[in-house]
Amino acid sequence: MQTLSWQSLRGGSRSDVSARIFADRTTVSAGLLVVLLFGFLAYQHRWISDDGMIVVREVRQILDGAGPNYNPFQRDEVDTSPLWTWLLAAFAFVRGGDVSVDAVALGLVLTMAGLMLALVGSFNLHRQRGATGVLLPVGALVPVAVGGFWDFASSGLETGLSICWLGLVWWLLVSVTEQAGRARLVTAAVMIGLGPLVRPDFALATALFGVALLLIARPGWRWCLACCGLGLLLPVGYEIFRAGYYGLTVPMPALAKEAGSSLWARGVVYLNDFVDAYLIWIPLLLIAVIGTRLLSRTAIDRRSAVLMATPVLSGVLLGLYVVRVGGDYMHARMWIPVVFALLLPVLMLPVGRGHRAESVGAALLAVWALVAGLYLRPPYQGEEFGAGGLVDERGYETIAYADPNPTTTDSRTRGNDLLPTLTGLTGSGDRILVMSSGPAANSTLWTIRMSPSGPDESGFFYDNMGITDAVMPLHGTVIDVNGLASPLAGHLLLQQRSRPGHEKWLPAAWVLAEYADPAAIATMKDTQDVTKSQVLAARHALSCGSIKELMDSVNQPMSMGRFFANLTGSLDRTDLRIPADPFAAEREFCR
């Protein structure tokens, strides 16, 4: 088999060697050019999203010694990608400085590395199948042309890690043969097994890549079991940690978004939004035609069939999952790894002499890429919203924060009166809980005394966790309205569907019941937002049955006994749902 190495040039006539050197140099140059062009575009669109700032706060808590939590005295897994969280923590520990800047930089590096690894894997695949001429990054024109790829190469989210993982496991899979050594098999198995730690839904891709590894290597049943065990070691080990430390079998965002339910109609809207914005069916159709032509030229052996089918099937399954759960509110975000997986076998393709039809298809694809890169965008821009509450999140935040590249923590506080307002409310030295009267866009803030038994001296109940991370010190408690960073809110019973991730709303009565001074509650007056009777009902419910056990699982100090209790009760706790109405919750759990 031929791969990208000088050994592949040995043998043959001088003219053959010269032609191969020219072909490989041209191929390498074209691949590097595409990676650098993509990196330039991604750098121009660098930013960190509000959701990325949630991860930043968790990393800051890790570096501060409070553990992988959003608040220092409450265990809550706010990020769906534990591997991204800990990689960022390690990077920030070494580099120092603003963690949000570290998140942007690391995301860009991982995305470019993933693209490079994927290109090498695609190159090696086609060399192994007998292609001797120039290969050009035809399929790689798609990420270069689609603006969503540029935006989420940074963003502070796990998308860059997702691209890197897909590129890495693809490159490793192509390098495996039946003669592969044990070290290569173990490396491939361990890397493939990391999928669920990149994103929970990547367990689908992990299963397919794992089966493909065994089908290609055919290591015998003992080594087959060994590869499976080694591949599952880290994800299973982390799942045990998750259940024992957080008391749940899934990250908190999965509960907040009710990721176990099906929302096919909304998922189709999310798909159509992405397809229509970039006319993505054009490059996929052209690539399918080119790929079919190439497959018809040479016989397909078992190994090649497995290699080419695995990433495509992985992309299809990941895409079906995205549609099933209803997508996301951020335009294009969830489709980036799906499209990248579909493109892995065709990122580089042979063109030129003997490939006339393929060359024509590549030229048409280049025309689409030029048009898409220059002109194709979602129909809603800036602070506008699309169907189902979809938003161009980067465009929205650049306007909201008056910064074309909001990459720092300061970019969220510059010109924003929330920080001085919050500082003025909490700076008196008294134990103060700051409450928001409604959605952040039009809310007013009011205060009440914090409970004397609480671990923190200040708390903030708000519905925008990114800006909250920037304005609230690490030692202050942030109470999340929507449930990403609030165990109680995440376990609320979903009442109606709306914008993904923003469908649950924690009533103020529960916040006051958990955090406010009982003496202050006794003298409070009823308002439109909350009444004293609601607060008292919520306080009673918090002391009853499964709700009390839930709060103990995240609030009690960690010990071996607490870990075991969390672990053994994690399944029931994950299924727990609490009525948002305190009176209904009191009736259900305090019988």
C-alpha positions as CSV (number, residue, x, y, z in Angstrom):
1,M,0.0,0.0,0.0
2,Q,1.2,3.5,-0.8
3,T,1.0,6.3,1.7
4,L,2.4,9.8,2.0
5,S,6.1,8.8,2.4
6,W,9.4,9.0,0.4
7,Q,9.5,5.2,0.5
8,S,6.6,5.2,-2.0
9,L,8.8,6.9,-4.5
10,R,11.5,4.2,-4.7
11,G,11.6,2.0,-7.7
12,G,10.5,2.6,-11.3
13,S,12.0,4.7,-14.0
14,R,13.5,8.2,-13.4
15,S,10.5,9.8,-15.2
16,D,8.1,7.8,-13.1
17,V,9.8,8.9,-9.9
18,S,9.8,12.5,-11.1
19,A,6.1,12.3,-11.9
20,R,5.4,10.8,-8.5
21,I,7.4,13.5,-6.7
22,F,5.6,16.2,-8.7
23,A,2.2,14.6,-7.9
24,D,2.9,14.3,-4.2
25,R,4.4,17.8,-3.9
26,T,1.4,19.3,-5.7
27,T,-1.0,17.3,-3.5
28,V,0.8,18.3,-0.3
29,S,0.9,22.0,-1.4
30,A,-2.8,22.0,-2.3
31,G,-3.7,20.4,1.1
32,L,-1.6,22.9,3.0
33,L,-3.0,25.8,1.1
34,V,-6.6,24.7,1.9
35,V,-5.8,24.3,5.6
36,L,-4.1,27.7,5.8
37,L,-7.0,29.3,3.9
38,F,-9.5,27.7,6.3
39,G,-7.4,28.8,9.3
40,F,-7.3,32.4,8.0
41,L,-11.1,32.5,7.5
42,A,-11.7,30.9,10.9
43,Y,-9.3,33.4,12.6
44,Q,-11.1,36.3,11.0
45,H,-14.3,35.0,12.5
46,R,-12.8,34.2,15.9
47,W,-15.1,34.7,18.9
48,I,-16.4,32.9,22.0
49,S,-20.1,32.3,22.4
50,D,-22.1,32.8,25.5
51,D,-22.4,29.0,25.9
52,G,-18.6,28.8,25.5
53,M,-18.3,31.2,28.5
54,I,-20.2,28.6,30.6
55,V,-17.4,26.1,29.9
56,V,-14.9,28.9,30.7
57,R,-16.4,29.3,34.2
58,E,-16.2,25.6,34.8
59,V,-12.5,25.6,33.8
60,R,-11.8,28.6,36.1
61,Q,-13.4,26.7,39.0
62,I,-11.1,23.7,38.2
63,L,-8.1,25.9,38.2
64,D,-9.3,27.5,41.4
65,G,-9.5,24.2,43.1
66,A,-13.3,23.9,43.3
67,G,-13.5,21.0,40.9
68,P,-15.5,20.6,37.6
69,N,-18.5,22.6,38.7
70,Y,-20.1,25.9,37.7
71,N,-20.6,27.0,41.3
72,P,-18.0,26.1,43.9
73,F,-20.4,24.5,46.4
74,Q,-22.7,22.6,44.1
75,R,-21.8,19.7,41.8
76,D,-23.2,20.2,38.3
77,E,-21.9,19.1,34.9
78,V,-22.7,22.0,32.8
79,D,-20.7,20.9,29.7
80,T,-21.6,18.1,27.3
81,S,-17.9,17.5,26.5
82,P,-15.8,16.5,29.5
83,L,-12.8,15.9,27.2
84,W,-13.0,19.5,26.0
85,T,-13.3,20.8,29.5
86,W,-10.3,19.0,30.8
87,L,-8.2,19.7,27.7
88,L,-9.0,23.4,28.0
89,A,-8.2,23.3,31.7
90,A,-4.8,21.8,31.0
91,F,-4.1,24.3,28.2
92,A,-5.1,27.2,30.4
93,F,-3.0,25.9,33.3
94,V,0.1,25.9,31.1
95,R,-0.6,29.1,29.2
96,G,-2.3,31.2,31.9
97,G,-4.2,34.4,31.3
98,D,-7.8,34.8,30.2
99,V,-9.4,31.3,29.8
100,S,-11.8,32.6,27.2
101,V,-8.9,33.5,24.9
102,D,-7.4,30.1,25.6
103,A,-10.6,28.5,24.5
104,V,-10.6,30.4,21.2
105,A,-7.0,29.6,20.5
106,L,-7.3,25.9,21.4
107,G,-10.4,25.5,19.3
108,L,-8.8,27.0,16.2
109,V,-5.7,24.8,16.6
110,L,-7.8,21.6,17.1
111,T,-9.9,22.4,14.1
112,M,-7.0,22.9,11.8
113,A,-5.2,19.8,13.1
114,G,-8.4,17.8,12.5
115,L,-8.7,19.1,8.9
116,M,-5.0,18.3,8.2
117,L,-5.3,14.7,9.7
118,A,-8.4,14.1,7.7
119,L,-6.8,15.2,4.5
120,V,-3.8,12.9,5.1
121,G,-6.2,10.0,5.8
122,S,-8.1,10.7,2.6
123,F,-4.9,11.0,0.6
124,N,-3.6,7.7,2.0
125,L,-6.9,5.9,1.2
126,H,-6.8,6.9,-2.5
127,R,-3.1,6.1,-2.8
128,Q,-3.8,2.7,-1.3
129,R,-6.5,2.2,-3.9
130,G,-4.0,2.8,-6.7
131,A,-4.3,6.6,-7.5
132,T,-0.9,7.7,-8.6
133,G,-1.4,11.2,-10.0
134,V,-2.3,14.5,-8.4
135,L,-5.0,14.5,-5.6
136,L,-6.7,17.8,-4.9
137,P,-8.7,18.8,-1.8
138,V,-12.0,18.7,-3.6
139,G,-14.2,17.7,-0.6
140,A,-12.3,20.1,1.6
141,L,-13.7,23.0,-0.3
142,V,-17.0,22.6,1.6
143,P,-15.6,23.6,5.1
144,V,-13.6,26.3,3.4
145,A,-16.8,27.7,1.8
146,V,-19.4,27.3,4.5
147,G,-19.5,30.1,7.0
148,G,-20.7,27.9,9.8
149,F,-17.4,26.1,9.8
150,W,-15.5,29.3,10.2
151,D,-17.7,30.5,13.1
152,F,-17.5,27.3,15.1
153,A,-13.9,26.6,14.6
154,S,-13.5,28.8,17.7
155,S,-16.6,29.7,19.7
156,G,-15.4,28.1,23.0
157,L,-17.5,25.1,22.3
158,E,-16.4,21.5,21.6
159,T,-16.8,21.8,17.8
160,G,-13.0,22.1,17.2
161,L,-12.4,19.0,19.3
162,S,-15.1,17.2,17.4
163,I,-13.4,17.9,14.1
164,C,-10.0,16.9,15.5
165,W,-11.4,13.6,16.9
166,L,-13.1,12.7,13.6
167,G,-9.9,13.6,11.6
168,L,-7.7,11.6,14.0
169,V,-9.7,8.4,14.1
170,W,-10.2,8.5,10.3
171,W,-6.4,8.9,9.8
172,L,-5.7,6.0,12.3
173,L,-8.3,3.8,10.7
174,V,-6.9,4.2,7.2
175,S,-3.4,3.4,8.6
176,V,-4.5,0.0,10.0
177,T,-4.1,-3.3,8.1
178,E,-4.2,-6.9,9.1
179,Q,-0.5,-6.7,9.7
180,A,-0.8,-3.8,12.0
181,G,1.2,-4.0,15.2
182,R,-0.3,-4.2,18.6
183,A,0.7,-0.6,19.5
184,R,-1.1,0.8,16.5
185,L,-4.2,-1.3,17.3
186,V,-4.2,-0.2,20.9
187,T,-3.7,3.5,19.9
188,A,-6.6,3.3,17.5
189,A,-8.9,1.6,19.9
190,V,-8.2,4.1,22.7
191,M,-8.7,7.1,20.4
192,I,-11.9,5.7,18.9
193,G,-13.2,5.0,22.4
194,L,-12.9,8.7,23.3
195,G,-15.9,9.6,21.2
196,P,-18.5,9.7,24.0
197,L,-16.2,12.0,25.9
198,V,-16.1,14.5,23.0
199,R,-19.9,14.5,22.7
200,P,-22.4,11.9,24.0
201,D,-23.9,11.4,20.6
202,F,-20.5,10.5,19.2
203,A,-21.0,7.1,20.9
204,L,-22.7,6.3,17.5
205,A,-19.6,7.1,15.6
206,T,-17.4,5.3,18.2
207,A,-19.4,2.1,17.7
208,L,-19.1,2.2,13.9
209,F,-15.4,3.1,13.9
210,G,-14.8,0.4,16.5
211,V,-16.5,-2.3,14.4
212,A,-14.6,-1.0,11.3
213,L,-11.3,-1.3,13.2
214,L,-11.9,-5.0,14.1
215,L,-13.2,-5.8,10.6
216,I,-10.0,-4.3,9.0
217,A,-7.4,-5.6,11.5
218,R,-9.1,-9.0,12.2
219,P,-7.0,-9.4,15.3
220,G,-8.4,-12.7,16.6
221,W,-10.9,-13.0,19.4
222,R,-8.5,-12.4,22.3
223,W,-7.2,-9.2,20.8
224,C,-10.7,-8.3,19.7
225,L,-11.8,-8.4,23.4
226,A,-8.7,-6.5,24.4
227,C,-9.3,-3.7,21.9
228,C,-12.9,-3.4,23.0
229,G,-11.9,-3.3,26.7
230,L,-9.2,-0.7,26.1
231,G,-11.6,1.4,24.0
232,L,-14.3,1.3,26.6
233,L,-12.0,1.9,29.6
234,L,-12.0,5.7,29.6
235,P,-15.7,6.3,28.6
236,V,-17.0,3.7,31.1
237,G,-14.6,5.0,33.8
238,Y,-15.8,8.5,33.3
239,E,-19.5,7.4,33.3
240,I,-18.9,5.8,36.7
241,F,-17.3,9.1,37.9
242,R,-20.2,11.1,36.5
243,A,-22.8,9.0,38.3
244,G,-20.9,9.0,41.5
245,Y,-19.8,12.7,41.5
246,Y,-22.8,14.4,39.9
247,G,-25.4,11.8,40.7
248,L,-26.6,11.5,37.1
249,T,-26.0,9.3,34.1
250,V,-26.0,12.2,31.6
251,P,-24.7,15.8,31.7
252,M,-27.1,18.4,33.0
253,P,-27.7,20.0,29.5
254,A,-29.2,16.7,28.4
255,L,-31.9,17.1,31.1
256,A,-32.4,20.8,30.5
257,K,-33.0,20.1,26.7
258,E,-34.7,16.7,27.3
259,A,-32.4,15.1,24.8
260,G,-34.1,11.8,25.2
261,S,-37.2,12.9,23.5
262,S,-38.0,13.1,19.8
263,L,-38.7,16.4,17.9
264,W,-38.5,15.3,14.3
265,A,-40.5,18.3,12.9
266,R,-38.3,20.9,14.6
267,G,-35.2,18.9,13.5
268,V,-36.3,19.0,9.9
269,V,-36.7,22.8,10.2
270,Y,-33.1,22.9,11.6
271,L,-31.9,20.8,8.6
272,N,-33.7,22.9,6.0
273,D,-32.2,26.1,7.6
274,F,-28.7,24.8,7.1
275,V,-29.3,23.3,3.6
276,D,-31.0,26.4,2.3
277,A,-28.5,28.8,3.7
278,Y,-25.6,27.3,1.7
279,L,-27.3,25.2,-1.0
280,I,-25.4,22.4,0.6
281,W,-27.1,19.8,-1.6
282,I,-25.1,21.1,-4.6
283,P,-21.6,20.1,-3.3
284,L,-22.9,16.8,-1.7
285,L,-24.5,15.9,-5.0
286,L,-21.4,16.7,-7.0
287,I,-19.2,14.8,-4.6
288,A,-21.5,11.8,-4.7
289,V,-21.3,11.8,-8.6
290,I,-17.5,12.1,-8.5
291,G,-17.2,9.4,-5.9
292,T,-19.4,7.0,-7.9
293,R,-17.3,7.6,-11.0
294,L,-14.2,6.8,-9.1
295,L,-15.6,3.6,-7.5
296,S,-16.6,2.3,-10.9
297,R,-13.0,2.5,-12.2
298,T,-11.5,0.0,-9.7
299,A,-12.6,-3.0,-7.9
300,I,-13.6,-2.5,-4.3
301,D,-12.2,-4.9,-1.8
302,R,-13.5,-5.6,1.7
303,R,-11.1,-3.2,3.4
304,S,-11.8,-0.3,1.1
305,A,-15.5,-0.8,1.4
306,V,-15.3,-0.7,5.2
307,L,-13.1,2.4,5.1
308,M,-15.3,4.3,2.8
309,A,-18.6,3.3,4.4
310,T,-17.7,3.9,8.0
311,P,-17.5,7.7,8.1
312,V,-20.4,8.1,5.7
313,L,-22.6,5.9,7.9
314,S,-21.4,7.7,11.0
315,G,-22.4,11.1,9.4
316,V,-25.8,9.7,8.5
317,L,-26.4,8.4,12.0
318,L,-25.2,11.6,13.6
319,G,-27.4,13.6,11.3
320,L,-30.5,11.5,12.1
321,Y,-29.8,12.1,15.8
322,V,-29.6,15.8,15.3
323,V,-33.0,15.8,13.4
324,R,-34.5,13.5,16.0
325,V,-33.6,15.7,19.0
326,G,-34.8,18.8,17.2
327,G,-31.4,20.4,16.4
328,D,-30.2,23.5,18.2
329,Y,-30.9,27.2,18.3
330,M,-27.5,28.1,16.9
331,H,-27.5,28.1,13.1
332,A,-25.3,25.3,11.6
333,R,-23.6,24.3,14.9
334,M,-24.8,20.7,15.1
335,W,-24.3,20.1,11.3
336,I,-20.6,20.9,11.3
337,P,-19.3,17.5,12.5
338,V,-22.1,15.7,10.5
339,V,-21.0,17.2,7.2
340,F,-17.3,16.7,8.1
341,A,-17.8,13.0,8.7
342,L,-19.7,12.6,5.4
343,L,-16.8,14.2,3.6
344,L,-13.9,12.2,5.1
345,P,-13.4,9.7,2.2
346,V,-13.6,12.5,-0.4
347,L,-11.7,15.4,1.2
348,M,-9.0,14.6,-1.4
349,L,-9.7,13.1,-4.8
350,P,-7.7,12.3,-7.9
351,V,-8.1,14.7,-10.8
352,G,-6.4,15.5,-14.1
353,R,-5.3,13.0,-16.8
354,G,-7.6,10.0,-16.9
355,H,-10.2,11.7,-14.6
356,R,-11.8,14.1,-17.0
357,A,-15.4,13.8,-15.6
358,E,-14.0,14.1,-12.1
359,S,-12.1,17.2,-13.0
360,V,-15.3,18.8,-14.4
361,G,-17.1,18.0,-11.2
362,A,-14.3,19.4,-9.2
363,A,-14.4,22.6,-11.2
364,L,-18.2,23.0,-10.7
365,L,-17.6,22.4,-7.0
366,A,-15.0,25.1,-6.9
367,V,-17.5,27.5,-8.5
368,W,-20.1,26.7,-5.8
369,A,-17.4,27.2,-3.1
370,L,-16.6,30.6,-4.5
371,V,-20.2,31.7,-4.6
372,A,-20.9,30.2,-1.1
373,G,-17.9,31.7,0.5
374,L,-18.7,35.2,-0.9
375,Y,-22.4,35.4,-0.8
376,L,-24.4,32.5,0.8
377,R,-25.5,33.1,4.3
378,P,-28.6,32.4,6.4
379,P,-31.5,34.8,5.6
380,Y,-31.5,36.3,9.1
381,Q,-28.6,38.4,10.1
382,G,-27.4,40.0,13.3
383,E,-30.1,40.3,15.9
384,E,-32.8,38.8,13.6
385,F,-34.3,35.4,14.3
386,G,-35.2,32.6,11.9
387,A,-37.8,29.9,12.1
388,G,-38.1,28.3,15.5
389,G,-35.9,30.9,17.2
390,L,-32.8,30.0,15.2
391,V,-30.1,32.7,15.2
392,D,-26.8,33.4,13.7
393,E,-25.2,33.4,17.1
394,R,-21.9,34.9,16.2
395,G,-23.6,37.7,14.3
396,Y,-25.9,38.3,17.2
397,E,-23.2,38.6,19.8
398,T,-20.9,40.8,17.7
399,I,-23.7,43.3,17.7
400,A,-24.8,42.8,21.3
401,Y,-21.2,43.3,22.5
402,A,-20.2,45.9,19.9
403,D,-17.1,43.9,19.0
404,P,-16.4,42.2,15.7
405,N,-14.3,39.5,17.6
406,P,-15.6,39.1,21.1
407,T,-12.9,36.7,22.4
408,T,-12.2,38.0,25.9
409,T,-14.1,38.1,29.2
410,D,-13.8,41.9,29.2
411,S,-15.6,42.1,25.8
412,R,-18.8,41.1,27.6
413,T,-18.5,43.7,30.3
414,R,-17.3,46.7,28.3
415,G,-20.1,49.2,27.9
416,N,-22.5,46.9,29.8
417,D,-24.1,48.3,32.9
418,L,-24.8,44.9,34.4
419,L,-21.4,44.6,36.1
420,P,-21.5,48.0,38.0
421,T,-25.2,47.3,38.9
422,L,-24.4,43.9,40.3
423,T,-21.3,45.2,42.1
424,G,-23.3,48.0,43.7
425,L,-25.9,45.5,44.8
426,T,-23.5,43.0,46.3
427,G,-20.7,45.3,47.4
428,S,-22.1,46.2,50.8
429,G,-20.6,43.2,52.5
430,D,-24.1,41.9,53.4
431,R,-25.3,38.4,52.3
432,I,-27.3,39.4,49.2
433,L,-29.3,37.4,46.7
434,V,-29.9,39.4,43.5
435,M,-33.0,38.3,41.6
436,S,-34.1,39.0,38.0
437,S,-37.7,39.8,37.4
438,G,-37.8,38.2,33.9
439,P,-35.8,37.6,30.7
440,A,-32.5,39.4,30.6
441,A,-33.5,41.7,27.8
442,N,-36.2,43.5,29.8
443,S,-35.7,42.5,33.4
444,T,-35.2,44.5,36.5
445,L,-33.1,43.5,39.5
446,W,-34.1,43.3,43.1
447,T,-32.4,41.9,46.2
448,I,-33.2,39.9,49.3
449,R,-31.0,38.6,52.1
450,M,-29.2,35.3,51.6
451,S,-29.8,32.5,54.0
452,P,-27.2,32.6,56.9
453,S,-26.7,28.8,56.4
454,G,-25.7,29.1,52.7
455,P,-22.0,28.6,51.7
456,D,-21.8,31.8,49.6
457,E,-22.1,35.5,50.5
458,S,-23.8,36.5,47.3
459,G,-26.0,34.9,44.6
460,F,-27.4,35.9,41.2
461,F,-30.5,34.6,39.6
462,Y,-30.3,35.4,35.9
463,D,-31.1,33.8,32.5
464,N,-27.9,34.6,30.5
465,M,-25.1,32.3,31.7
466,G,-22.4,33.7,29.4
467,I,-22.6,37.3,30.6
468,T,-23.2,36.0,34.2
469,D,-19.8,34.2,34.0
470,A,-18.2,37.5,33.2
471,V,-19.7,39.6,35.9
472,M,-20.1,37.1,38.8
473,P,-16.9,36.2,40.9
474,L,-16.1,32.5,41.2
475,H,-17.0,32.5,44.9
476,G,-20.5,33.7,44.1
477,T,-23.4,31.4,43.4
478,V,-25.1,31.7,40.0
479,I,-28.6,30.3,39.7
480,D,-29.4,29.4,36.2
481,V,-33.0,30.0,35.0
482,N,-32.9,27.3,32.3
483,G,-31.3,24.4,34.0
484,L,-27.8,24.2,32.5
485,A,-26.2,25.2,35.7
486,S,-29.0,24.6,38.2
487,P,-29.8,21.0,39.2
488,L,-33.3,22.0,40.4
489,A,-34.1,23.8,37.1
490,G,-32.8,21.0,35.0
491,H,-35.1,18.5,36.7
492,L,-38.2,20.6,36.1
493,L,-41.0,19.0,34.2
494,L,-41.0,20.3,30.7
495,Q,-44.3,22.1,30.0
496,Q,-44.0,23.3,26.5
497,R,-41.5,23.3,23.6
498,S,-39.8,26.5,22.5
499,R,-36.2,27.6,21.7
500,P,-33.9,24.6,22.3
501,G,-32.1,24.8,25.6
502,H,-34.4,27.6,26.8
503,E,-37.6,25.7,27.4
504,K,-37.4,25.3,31.2
505,W,-37.8,28.3,33.5
506,L,-37.1,28.1,37.2
507,P,-39.8,30.1,39.1
508,A,-38.5,32.6,41.6
509,A,-40.3,30.8,44.4
510,W,-37.8,27.9,44.2
511,V,-34.8,30.2,44.2
512,L,-36.0,32.1,47.3
513,A,-36.9,28.8,49.0
514,E,-33.4,27.4,48.5
515,Y,-31.2,30.5,49.0
516,A,-33.1,33.3,50.7
517,D,-33.1,34.1,54.5
518,P,-36.2,32.5,56.1
519,A,-36.6,35.7,58.2
520,A,-36.7,37.8,55.0
521,I,-39.3,35.4,53.5
522,A,-41.5,35.8,56.5
523,T,-41.7,39.6,55.9
524,M,-41.8,39.6,52.1
525,K,-44.8,41.0,50.2
526,D,-46.5,39.2,47.4
527,T,-45.7,40.4,43.9
528,Q,-46.7,39.5,40.3
529,D,-43.6,37.2,40.1
530,V,-43.8,35.4,43.4
531,T,-45.9,35.1,46.5
532,K,-45.0,34.1,50.1
533,S,-47.2,31.0,49.9
534,Q,-45.4,29.8,46.8
535,V,-42.1,30.2,48.6
536,L,-43.3,28.3,51.6
537,A,-44.6,25.5,49.5
538,A,-41.3,25.3,47.7
539,R,-39.4,25.2,51.0
540,H,-41.5,22.3,52.2
541,A,-41.1,20.5,48.9
542,L,-37.3,20.8,49.1
543,S,-37.4,18.9,52.3
544,C,-39.4,16.0,51.0
545,G,-38.6,12.7,49.3
546,S,-36.8,12.6,46.0
547,I,-36.4,16.3,45.8
548,K,-34.4,16.4,49.1
549,E,-32.4,13.4,47.9
550,L,-31.6,15.3,44.7
551,M,-30.4,18.4,46.5
552,D,-28.4,16.3,48.9
553,S,-26.7,14.5,45.9
554,V,-25.3,17.8,44.7
555,N,-24.9,19.9,47.9
556,Q,-23.5,17.5,50.5
557,P,-19.7,17.2,50.8
558,M,-18.2,14.5,48.7
559,S,-17.2,11.4,50.5
560,M,-17.1,7.7,49.8
561,G,-20.5,7.2,51.2
562,R,-21.9,10.2,49.2
563,F,-20.2,8.9,46.0
564,F,-21.8,5.4,46.5
565,A,-25.2,6.9,47.2
566,N,-25.0,9.1,44.1
567,L,-23.8,6.1,42.0
568,T,-26.5,3.7,43.0
569,G,-29.3,6.3,42.7
570,S,-28.2,7.9,39.5
571,L,-30.7,6.1,37.2
572,D,-33.7,7.1,39.3
573,R,-32.3,10.6,39.8
574,T,-31.8,11.1,36.1
575,D,-35.5,10.2,35.5
576,L,-36.7,12.5,38.2
577,R,-38.9,15.4,37.0
578,I,-40.4,18.1,39.3
579,P,-43.5,20.2,38.6
580,A,-42.5,23.9,38.2
581,D,-45.5,24.8,40.4
582,P,-44.4,24.6,44.0
583,F,-47.9,23.6,45.2
584,A,-48.0,20.7,42.7
585,A,-44.6,19.6,43.7
586,E,-45.5,19.8,47.4
587,R,-48.6,17.6,46.8
588,E,-46.6,15.0,44.8
589,F,-43.5,14.7,47.0
590,C,-44.7,15.5,50.5
591,R,-47.4,12.9,50.8
